[in-house]
Amino acid sequence: MSKLPRRRSLSARIRAAFLTLGLVAIGLTGWQSYRIADTALEEAAYARLTAIRETKKRQIETYFRTVTTTVRTLADGEVAIDSILGFTAAGPATADYAAVERLHGETLRGYASAFGFEDLLLIDAATRRTLYSLDGAPGPGAALNAPPYAGSNLAAVVDGVLADPAGGAQIADFQHYPDAAGPAAAFAAAAVHDRGAVIGALAVRLSPKAIDQVLTGGGGWREEGLGDTGETYLVGSDGLMRSDSRFYLEDRDVYLGRLAASGVGADELERLRASDSTVLTQSARTRAVGRALEGAADTSRVLDYRGIPVLSSFAPLDLPGLEWVLLSEIDEEEVFRPVRTLRNRLLALALAVSAAFLAAGYWFSRRTTRPLLALASEVDEIRRVDLDRSTGLDAFQGADDEVARLAESFRDLTGRLRETTVSRDYLDNLLGSMLNAVFVVRESEQGPIIRSANRAADVMLGVESGALEGRPLAG
């Protein structure tokens, strides 16, 4: 015969039920609250990032439209025309050249300063040689079709506008200038006309700092709603940055250390260290960049160029001649920090609620099982035929719940059983004391049946005690 499994006590099961109900309630409520908060924070972060992305997108596109319009206007101006004609006629390193420079140099420098250009250059259309440069490099007479300028973005944009003089101003993407050892620079240029003939080109050099000023808000990331880890940056079709990383600008050493820890190669780290900029040195070939280069404007959770999980809002830019994308991102850890705080508080609340439910379960189980335990004790006493023992159920007299009323009813039943037992014992003693034969009978279908007989009847009839019980009286 197999042994029945041991079952837990009713009290333990009540406490377990209370604890389970408490944990289920707080678990479902907590999980729902956690998911709602997580979703709300994610949606709010994406909305904020997208708003920033669109604002910066318009600002960058406006900046480059302003640059091309300005360059076109300067190229059409009398100062550019007279300067190119004068420098071409004078030749470099001559008194006449110096005279032309004195006449127009201050105005040209004023243009560059007013519009934030790092350099302003005038190029002869016939020879592709520089006529003038505010920066002094390249100097007058430098050939753009010869080293170190051959193949540079300056030479490319000048060739482009001179080949299509009616096409307006053009922009050349950032490139190390004048060669791979130089800093990153972009150029905008437009053809210069005199009486319908193309006499040269006006070019300006653009610095990443002007773009950084737009994207960083002058370093005001927090004020723009990007918190401690948010940033907006540009990436070109080659997967390299076209603006500086916030983290590089804030603390270059920490930034490089994190890149090294994430597995970035030593060569790239050395380029970043030497260039003092992430433009054209920091690779950003992320999934978000890839989708934006395909033309998608969307949001997504991705790993950024540092290998950090971020929320990203990305879109391509509408810039003629430039295949760039713009991304606004913020670290997931910062966005969901309040949710983790909520989760920790919910865990603490769950512990507190569990303790409260255990206490309530203990109190309820004690209140419920006390009458049952007393009832079980009485049953044991009855089983041992100890009806004279004073009952322990008197404490539940006047009870106000079902279990206690059951105990009270059993107490009354025990009392009545005790009275019945006493009456029967009295009758047996009375019968046993009679000298004459006495029978106690009961009616049946076969007639009277002897229920009991006293000792005198047994002696008179010569039978053993109890032998007459159950026999017909007539027999």
C-alpha positions in Angstrom: 0.0 0.0 0.0 1.5 3.3 -1.1 2.1 5.9 1.6 -0.1 9.0 1.2 2.0 12.2 0.7 2.3 14.4 3.7 0.1 17.4 3.5 0.8 20.8 4.9 -1.4 22.1 7.7 -4.4 24.3 7.0 -2.7 27.2 8.8 0.4 26.9 6.5 -1.8 26.7 3.4 -3.8 29.8 4.5 -0.5 31.7 5.0 0.8 30.5 1.6 -2.5 31.5 -0.1 -2.2 35.0 1.4 1.4 35.3 0.3 0.6 34.1 -3.2 -2.3 36.5 -3.6 -0.2 39.3 -2.4 2.8 38.5 -4.7 0.5 38.0 -7.7 -1.3 41.3 -7.1 1.9 43.3 -6.6 3.6 41.4 -9.4 0.9 42.1 -11.9 0.5 45.7 -10.8 4.3 46.3 -10.7 4.9 44.7 -14.1 2.1 46.7 -15.7 3.4 49.9 -14.1 7.0 49.1 -15.2 5.9 48.5 -18.8 3.8 51.6 -19.0 6.6 53.7 -17.6 9.1 52.1 -19.9 7.0 52.7 -22.9 6.1 56.2 -21.9 9.8 57.2 -21.3 10.8 55.6 -24.7 8.1 57.4 -26.6 8.9 60.7 -24.9 12.6 60.3 -25.6 12.0 59.5 -29.2 9.7 62.5 -29.6 12.3 64.8 -28.0 15.1 63.3 -30.2 13.1 63.6 -33.3 12.2 67.2 -32.6 15.9 68.0 -32.0 16.8 66.1 -35.1 14.4 68.0 -37.3 15.5 71.3 -35.8 19.2 70.6 -36.3 18.4 69.2 -39.8 16.8 72.5 -40.8 19.6 74.5 -39.3 22.3 72.6 -41.1 20.5 72.7 -44.4 19.9 76.4 -43.9 23.5 76.9 -43.1 24.7 75.3 -46.3 22.1 77.1 -48.4 23.3 80.4 -46.8 26.9 79.5 -47.6 26.1 78.7 -51.3 24.0 81.8 -51.6 26.6 84.0 -50.0 29.4 82.5 -52.2 27.3 83.1 -55.3 26.6 86.7 -54.2 30.3 87.4 -53.5 31.3 85.8 -56.8 28.9 88.1 -58.6 30.1 91.2 -56.8 32.4 93.9 -58.2 35.1 93.2 -55.5 35.6 89.6 -56.7 35.6 90.6 -60.4 38.0 93.6 -59.9 40.2 91.5 -57.7 40.6 88.6 -60.1 41.2 91.0 -63.0 43.7 93.1 -61.0 45.6 90.1 -59.6 45.7 88.4 -63.0 47.1 91.5 -64.7 49.6 92.3 -61.9 51.1 88.8 -61.4 52.3 87.5 -58.1 55.0 89.3 -56.0 54.8 92.6 -57.8 54.0 96.1 -56.7 50.8 96.1 -58.7 49.8 92.9 -56.9 50.4 94.6 -53.6 48.4 97.6 -54.7 45.4 95.4 -55.7 45.6 93.6 -52.3 45.6 96.9 -50.5 42.6 98.0 -52.5 40.5 94.9 -52.0 42.1 92.8 -49.2 40.4 94.5 -46.3 37.0 94.0 -48.0 37.7 90.3 -48.7 38.8 89.7 -45.1 35.6 91.4 -43.9 33.5 89.1 -46.0 35.3 86.0 -44.6 35.0 87.2 -41.0 31.4 88.2 -41.3 30.3 84.8 -42.6 32.6 82.6 -40.6 34.8 81.4 -43.4 38.3 80.1 -42.5 39.8 81.3 -45.8 38.7 83.0 -49.0 40.5 82.2 -52.3 40.5 83.6 -55.8 41.5 81.3 -58.7 42.3 82.1 -62.3 40.1 80.2 -64.7 42.6 79.8 -67.5 45.5 78.4 -65.4 43.8 76.9 -62.4 46.3 78.8 -60.3 45.5 80.7 -57.1 45.5 84.4 -57.3 44.8 85.2 -53.7 44.3 83.5 -50.3 43.5 85.2 -47.0 45.3 82.4 -45.2 48.4 82.7 -47.4 48.3 79.0 -48.3 48.2 78.2 -51.1 50.1 81.3 -52.0 49.7 83.3 -55.3 50.6 81.2 -58.3 50.0 77.8 -56.7 48.7 75.3 -59.2 45.6 73.4 -58.1 46.3 70.7 -60.7 49.7 69.9 -59.2 50.8 68.5 -55.8 49.9 69.0 -53.1 46.6 70.4 -54.2 45.9 68.1 -57.1 43.2 65.7 -56.1 42.1 67.9 -53.2 38.5 68.9 -52.6 39.4 72.5 -53.4 40.7 71.5 -56.8 37.6 69.3 -57.4 35.1 72.0 -56.5 36.9 74.7 -58.6 36.9 72.3 -61.5 33.2 71.7 -61.0 32.1 75.3 -61.0 34.4 76.2 -63.9 33.0 73.3 -65.9 29.5 74.4 -65.2 29.7 78.1 -64.6 25.9 78.6 -64.9 25.2 75.9 -62.4 25.6 78.1 -59.3 27.7 77.5 -56.2 28.9 74.0 -55.3 30.1 72.4 -52.1 32.9 69.9 -51.7 32.7 67.4 -48.9 35.2 67.5 -46.0 38.6 66.1 -46.8 42.0 66.3 -45.2 43.5 69.4 -46.8 45.7 69.9 -48.7 46.7 66.3 -48.2 46.1 63.4 -45.9 48.3 65.0 -43.2 46.2 68.2 -43.1 43.2 69.1 -41.1 39.6 68.4 -42.2 38.2 71.2 -44.4 35.2 71.6 -46.8 34.9 74.1 -49.6 32.2 76.1 -51.4 32.9 77.8 -54.7 31.3 79.7 -57.5 32.4 80.9 -60.9 33.2 84.6 -61.4 32.0 86.2 -64.6 33.0 89.4 -66.3 30.8 90.6 -69.2 29.6 87.0 -69.8 33.0 85.4 -69.7 34.3 83.1 -66.9 37.4 84.7 -65.5 37.9 82.7 -62.4 36.4 81.2 -59.3 35.8 82.4 -55.7 36.2 79.6 -53.1 35.7 79.7 -49.3 37.0 77.1 -46.8 34.5 75.9 -44.2 35.6 74.7 -40.8 33.9 71.9 -38.8 33.7 74.3 -35.9 30.9 76.2 -37.7 28.9 73.0 -38.0 29.7 72.0 -34.4 28.3 75.4 -33.2 25.0 74.5 -34.8 24.9 70.9 -33.7 26.0 71.5 -30.1 24.2 74.7 -29.5 27.5 76.2 -28.4 28.0 73.3 -25.9 24.5 73.6 -24.5 23.5 69.9 -24.9 21.6 69.9 -21.5 19.8 73.1 -22.3 18.6 71.7 -25.5 17.1 68.6 -23.8 19.9 66.1 -24.5 20.8 65.5 -20.9 24.1 64.1 -19.9 24.7 61.7 -22.8 22.7 63.0 -25.7 24.2 64.5 -28.9 23.5 65.3 -32.5 26.1 64.5 -35.1 26.7 64.1 -38.9 28.1 61.1 -40.8 29.1 61.0 -44.4 28.5 58.2 -47.0 32.0 56.8 -46.1 30.8 56.1 -42.5 33.1 58.8 -41.0 31.9 61.6 -38.9 31.4 65.1 -40.3 31.1 66.8 -36.9 32.8 66.4 -33.5 31.6 63.9 -30.9 30.2 65.5 -27.8 32.2 63.0 -25.7 35.4 63.9 -27.5 34.8 67.6 -26.9 33.9 67.2 -23.2 36.8 64.9 -22.2 39.1 63.6 -24.9 41.1 61.3 -22.6 38.0 59.5 -21.2 36.6 59.3 -24.7 39.7 57.6 -26.1 39.9 55.3 -23.1 36.4 54.1 -23.7 37.0 53.5 -27.4 40.1 51.5 -26.6 38.1 49.4 -24.1 35.5 48.8 -26.8 38.1 47.3 -29.2 38.8 50.3 -31.5 42.1 49.8 -33.3 45.3 51.5 -32.3 45.6 53.3 -35.7 42.2 54.9 -35.4 42.9 55.9 -31.8 46.2 57.5 -32.9 44.5 59.5 -35.7 41.9 60.7 -33.2 44.6 61.7 -30.8 46.7 63.5 -33.4 43.9 65.3 -35.3 42.2 67.0 -32.3 38.9 66.2 -33.9 36.6 63.3 -34.8 35.8 64.7 -38.2 37.0 62.1 -40.8 38.7 60.2 -38.1 35.9 58.6 -36.0 34.1 55.7 -37.7 30.4 55.6 -37.2 29.2 52.7 -39.3 26.2 51.8 -37.2 22.9 50.3 -38.1 21.1 53.7 -37.8 23.7 55.3 -40.1 23.2 52.6 -42.7 19.4 53.0 -42.7 19.7 56.8 -42.9 22.1 56.5 -45.9 19.4 54.3 -47.5 17.0 57.2 -47.2 15.1 56.2 -44.0 14.0 58.8 -41.4 13.1 56.8 -38.3 13.9 55.9 -34.7 15.5 52.8 -33.3 17.5 51.3 -30.4 21.0 50.7 -31.6 24.6 50.5 -30.6 26.3 53.7 -31.3 29.9 54.3 -32.6 31.1 53.8 -29.0 29.4 50.4 -28.7 26.9 51.9 -26.2 23.2 51.1 -26.4 21.3 54.3 -27.4 18.0 55.6 -28.6 18.6 57.0 -32.0 16.6 59.3 -34.3 18.1 59.6 -37.8 17.4 61.1 -41.2 19.3 61.9 -44.4 20.1 65.6 -45.2 19.0 67.4 -48.3 22.3 68.9 -49.3 23.2 69.1 -53.0 26.6 67.5 -53.5 26.8 66.0 -50.0 25.5 62.6 -49.0 25.3 63.1 -45.2 23.0 61.9 -42.5 22.1 63.4 -39.2 21.5 61.5 -35.9 20.2 62.6 -32.6 21.0 60.0 -29.9 21.0 59.5 -26.1 22.2 56.6 -24.0 19.5 54.1 -23.0 20.9 54.0 -19.5 20.0 57.7 -19.0 16.6 57.5 -20.6 15.5 54.4 -18.5 17.1 55.4 -15.3 13.8 56.5 -13.8 12.3 53.1 -14.8 15.1 51.3 -13.0 14.4 53.4 -9.9 10.7 52.5 -10.2 11.6 48.8 -10.5 13.8 48.9 -7.4 11.0 50.7 -5.5 8.5 48.1 -6.7 10.8 45.3 -5.4 11.0 47.0 -2.0 7.2 47.5 -2.0 6.8 43.8 -2.9 8.9 42.8 0.1 6.9 45.1 2.3 3.6 43.8 0.9 4.8 40.2 1.3 5.5 40.8 4.9 2.1 42.4 5.5 0.3 39.6 3.7 2.3 37.0 5.8 1.3 38.8 9.0 -2.4 39.0 7.8 -2.3 35.4 6.8 -0.8 34.3 10.1 -3.5 36.3 12.0 -6.3 34.9 9.8 -5.0 31.3 10.0 -4.8 31.5 13.8 -8.4 32.9 14.0 -9.6 30.3 11.6 -7.8 27.2 12.9 -8.2 27.8 16.6 -11.8 26.4 16.7 -10.9 23.6 14.3 -7.9 22.6 16.5 -10.2 22.6 19.6 -12.8 20.6 17.7 -10.2 18.1 16.6 -9.1 17.8 20.3 -12.6 17.1 21.4 -13.0 14.4 18.7 -9.9 12.7 20.0 -11.3 12.7 23.5 -14.6 11.3 22.3 -12.7 8.6 20.4 -11.1 7.7 23.7 -14.5 7.7 25.3 -13.6 10.5 27.8 -17.0 12.2 27.9 -16.5 13.4 31.5 -13.6 15.7 30.5 -14.6 19.4 30.6 -14.8 20.7 27.0 -12.3 23.2 25.7 -14.9 24.6 23.3 -16.6 26.8 25.8 -14.4 29.7 24.7 -16.3 29.8 21.4 -19.8 30.3 22.9 -21.5 33.2 21.2 -19.2 33.0 18.2 -19.7 35.3 15.2 -18.1 33.2 12.4 -18.9 29.8 10.8 -15.9 27.8 12.1 -16.4 29.0 15.7 -20.1 28.3 15.5 -19.3 24.8 14.3 -17.1 24.3 17.4 -20.0 25.7 19.6 -22.5 23.3 18.0 -20.1 20.4 18.5 -19.8 21.4 22.2 -23.6 21.2 22.5 -23.6 17.8 20.8 -21.0 16.6 23.2 -23.0 17.7 26.1 -26.1 15.9 24.9 -24.1 12.8 24.1 -22.8 12.9 27.7 -26.3 13.2 29.1 -27.5 10.3 26.9 -24.6 8.2 28.0 -25.3 9.0 31.7 -29.0 8.1 31.3 -28.1 4.8 29.6 -25.6 3.9 32.4 -28.2 4.7 35.0 -30.8 2.4 33.3 -28.3 -0.4 33.0 -27.5 -0.2 36.7 -31.2 -0.1 37.6 -31.9 -3.2 35.5 -29.0 -5.0 36.9 -30.2 -4.4 40.5 -33.6 -6.0 40.0 -34.1 -9.5 41.4 -36.8 -10.6 38.9 -36.2 -11.2 35.3 -36.8 -8.0 33.3 -36.6 -7.6 29.6 -36.4 -4.5 27.5 -37.8 -5.1 24.1 -38.3 -3.3 20.8 -40.8 -3.8 18.1 -40.0 -5.3 14.7 -41.7 -6.9 11.8 -41.3 -10.4 13.3 -42.7 -9.2 16.7 -41.0 -8.0 19.9 -37.3 -8.5 20.0 -35.3 -8.6 23.2 -33.1 -5.5 23.3 -31.6 -6.2 26.7 -32.1 -8.3 29.8 -31.0 -8.0 33.4 -28.7 -10.4 35.2 -31.6 -12.1 37.0 -33.1 -13.1 33.6 -29.8 -14.6 32.5 -29.6 -16.6 35.7 -33.2 -17.8 35.5 -32.8 -19.0 31.9 -29.3 -20.4 32.4 -27.7 -18.4 29.6 -24.6 -16.3 29.5 -24.8 -12.6 30.0 -25.9 -10.9 26.8 -27.0 -14.1 25.0 -30.7 -13.1 25.0 -30.2 -9.8 23.2 -31.6 -9.8 19.7 -33.8 -12.9 20.2 -37.6 -12.9 19.7 -39.5 -12.5 23.0 -42.0 -15.2 22.0 -39.2 -17.7 21.4 
